Amino acid sequence: MSQLILNNINPPLLEKLKIRAANHQRTLEEELKAILREALETEQAAKMKAFSEQAAHMRQALSGRVHTDSAELVREDRDR
């Protein structure tokens, strides 16, 4: 497993992290891992939400239109 070393952490910030870890009954290392995991999961969820909203908008914009099967278009292009 890889290591991550953080130097020159602001002492008040470090104290808050230790308190947070104690409140969650975790070690400081476990708490830092949890914070990183939560941050990445939140970021991923936000990206998925934005993608879903964009896809819904595109579906709405294209609704009611007739769409040609892409296989037909490829066949037509190859036959030229």
Secondary structure by P-SEA (a helix, b strand, c coil): cbbbbbccccaaaaaaaaaaaaaacccaaaaaaaaaaaaaaaaaaaaaaaaaaaaaaaaaaacccccccaaaaaaaaaac
